[in-house]
Amino acid sequence: MVAYMKEVGDRRFRESYGRYFEQFEVGDVYEHRPGRTITESDNTWFTLMTMNQHPLHFDTEYGAGTEFGRVLVNSCLTLSIVVGMSVSDVSQKTIANLGWNDVKMPAPVFVGDTLYSESEVIEKRESKSRPNQGIVTVRTTGRKQDGTVVISFVRSALIPKEGHAVDDKIDY
């Protein structure tokens, strides 16, 4: 997690999170921690909340009859958790996500698996239309406890330059 203290007054400091555009370097890899163990409640609630009615995500008997032999964790939950793990390192200061590409899920995730993730900066450029911002592209990979890759994707985000983030301007 990227955290630092910025001085906001005489002997007064405020914690801040995330990176500015200038702090990203192509080739850097950020290991996101802590890991996250998926529970049955996580999977059931996420599946219900998103109105996904496929019984493979919540019906134990149905899951037992599949090639997996048990309930699978909803793939969108896997994506959401891995993205969430990356926020403090990659997108805490983001103005907007610009796109998601090349999402791959090469292995299943089951209740009880623990996810870990990392992001590699694969591209960085200044915005052509916004002089105080830049575009950063990362490849994020999620693995479960045994090292098996369960998800990977490429994400681009619009990131402010130093002194131009929302939390630089709000005095709360």
HELIX and SHEET records of a PDB file:
HELIX    1   1 PHE A   21  GLN A   23  5                                   3    
HELIX    2   2 GLU A   40  MET A   49  1                                  10    
HELIX    3   3 PRO A   55  HIS A   57  5                                   3    
HELIX    4   4 THR A   60  ALA A   64  1                                   5    
HELIX    5   5 SER A   75  SER A   86  1                                  12    
HELIX    6   6 VAL A   87  SER A   91  3                                   5    
HELIX    7   7 VAL A  166  LYS A  169  1                                   4    
SHEET    1   A 2 ALA A   3  GLY A   9  0                                        
SHEET    2   A 2 ARG A  12  TYR A  17 -1                                        
SHEET    1   B 5 VAL A  29  THR A  37  0                                        
SHEET    2   B 5 THR A 114  GLU A 126 -1                                        
SHEET    3   B 5 GLN A 133  LYS A 144 -1                                        
SHEET    4   B 5 VAL A 149  PRO A 160 -1                                        
SHEET    5   B 5 ALA A  96  LYS A 104 -1                                        
END                                                                             
